[in-house]
Amino acid sequence: MIKIKISKELSDYIESLQFEVNRTKEIVAFMLSNPGYDVHTDTFTQWEKDNQEAYAKLCLAKNKLEHDVIPKLLPKGTGAVKTWSLDFYTHEVMVEVADAQEN
């Protein structure tokens, strides 16, 4: 595992998107858990749309981190990124890379 530091701004942005996805997902799930709730209301439609938009933004931000940011911060000659996890408190990414021979 390799530990790299990313900008506080990017870390905070991804964290805020993760919070937004979780928040909207919980609200939609709560609405759906109420028996007889009419999912054809404007309110439900808006919350579902908000969740989809937040999820899309989160996916784009994570993709940018994985494919644009992390590779530039890894030492030269490092294998391809296999997995990674971001610690929002420290703004550090733990990266597992493939052996150079695996690439």
C-alpha positions, -999 to 999 in steps of 0.1 A, spaced: 0 0 0 11 35 -9 -1 65 11 -4 98 -9 -18 132 2 -43 150 -20 -56 185 -17 -80 194 11 -103 209 -14 -106 177 -35 -110 156 -4 -137 179 11 -155 180 -23 -157 142 -25 -167 140 11 -195 165 5 -207 146 -25 -207 114 -5 -228 131 22 -252 144 -4 -257 109 -20 -263 93 14 -287 120 25 -308 119 -6 -307 81 -7 -320 80 29 -348 104 21 -359 84 -9 -357 52 10 -378 67 38 -405 78 13 -405 43 -2 -408 26 32 -441 44 39 -469 21 27 -491 37 2 -467 66 -5 -474 80 -40 -441 79 -59 -457 99 -87 -456 132 -67 -433 161 -77 -416 159 -43 -406 123 -47 -395 129 -83 -373 158 -72 -356 139 -44 -350 109 -68 -335 133 -94 -314 150 -67 -300 116 -57 -292 106 -92 -274 139 -99 -254 137 -67 -245 101 -75 -233 111 -110 -212 140 -96 -197 116 -70 -188 91 -96 -172 117 -118 -151 131 -89 -140 96 -78 -131 88 -114 -110 120 -117 -92 111 -85 -85 76 -96 -75 83 -132 -61 118 -132 -49 127 -97 -36 95 -81 -14 84 -111 4 118 -111 12 115 -73 24 79 -74 62 73 -76 76 66 -111 75 30 -121 45 22 -99 21 -4 -112 -15 4 -121 -40 14 -94 -59 -17 -81 -79 -2 -52 -78 30 -32 -95 45 -2 -97 81 9 -95 93 45 -115 125 46 -99 136 79 -63 134 68 -69 139 31 -47 108 24 -54 81 -1 -42 45 6 -35 30 -28 -29 -6 -37 -11 -10 -69 -5 -39 -93 30 -52 -97 47 -37 -128 47 -72 -144 9 -75 -141 3 -44 -163 
